[in-house]
């Protein structure tokens, strides 16, 4: 793993404010976005200039899910081809540690000193060295085909697949301390606003699983409509509701945060996936990836407000830290689309990000996979 040895490397170090001294490394206040590219590594975007400053090469690892530590010093990236989670020093761009996860790791969220990583053990069982596994929530079986399903490909044989799992990694030791059995094709990951519950969507068996944070003890399994394939999930700003996107039925559902019962179902355009609230809490955004559209809804009533045309396979998005722009990772357009957050019109495309998957910023800002 290395930075590309170009003049852009020096520009990145200058922009990022890396200063070698006896006191260590100092960081400038330049806001940055990190974008996983499944074939190129992790793109680093200077948000002041809205340009791709550098690319952190990860070879042929196949990075997808990503999350930052609260202080922004480390980036955690799930790699499909190497079946692991890597910890990258954001000041140097170097991989510091790796944790073996299991087959097909995809989604990663950092929360209170731990990384929660979805993966599909297949026939190999849980990751080596795991001291124990929490009980299943009642749902079973998964094999990851997010890209395949989103593109309308043939479904995996979920019924014959082992359950997906969530590896819980202690970031102090970079070791897996628990592996929690989930449902078919575990996809989105969210936490309750009080930090006590972990919620995941299982697109293969149309459920949302709820666990205790830390122990992974199952709390309940919430059934979604059959064949709906739930993918994205976000807690409302007040924590009283959860919004879950249903990719195959082109809807999102609003769940009551206490009872987990559906209180509203809203139509969307084709293939809704990434979902998140804007910084003000006034609007809900949904990435309708198959329709190449970012949709905007009222965050209180969930009435449709507007649509913005975007690129192909735009799954995940983030606001900039100042709230002025929306950044969408558009995998089949090999670019990040930059939208004005007041008009939701595209103002720029940042290219050279082949198969862009996910995006987060530092300082942290609201989005479909923000760290918290």
Buried (B, 14 or more C-beta within 10 A) or exposed (E): BEBBEEEBBEBBBEBBEBEEEEEEBEBEEBBBBBBBBBEBBBBBBBBEEBBBBBBBBBEEBBBBBBBBBBEBBBBBBBBBEBBBBBBBBBBBBEBEBBBBBBBBBBBBBBBEEBBBBBBBBBEEBBBEEBEEBBEBBEBBBBBBBBBEBBEEEEBBEBEEBBBBBBBBBBBEEBBBBBBBBBBBBBBBBBBBBEEEBBBBBBBBBBBBBBBBBBEBBBBBBBEBBEEBBBBBBBBBBEEEBBBBBBBBBBBBBBBEBEEBEBEEEBEBBEBBBBBBBBBEEEBBBBBBBBBBBBBBBEBEEBEBBEBBEBBEBBBBBBBBBEBEBBBBBBBBBBBBBBBBBEEBEBEBBBEEBBBBBBBBBBEBBBBBBBBB
